[in-house]
Amino acid sequence: MKNNLLKYYIAAFYLCSNVVVFAQPGNNDGGGGLEGTDPAGAPIDDYIWVLAAIGLVYVFFRMRYFVQKGSISKE
């Protein structure tokens, strides 16, 4: 029970702390920091279909594993 509760605490920590870890942009950057007008280096929209295909293959293999194990009945 203690180990299971620890997993929930860790998951809650990660889900609630992601807002805190993002840097806030500033308006007055005299040192030439990260606030430039450069475009983003790697847009995720180009390869979203690859991520979807990998997800579908993963679901297929997991479902096949559960059917072979007997957790899901074959109908």
Buried (B, 14 or more C-beta within 10 A) or exposed (E): EEEEEEEEEEEEEEEEEEEEEEEEEEEEEEEEEEEEEEEEEEEEEEEEEEEEEEEEEEEEEEEEEEEEEEEEEEE
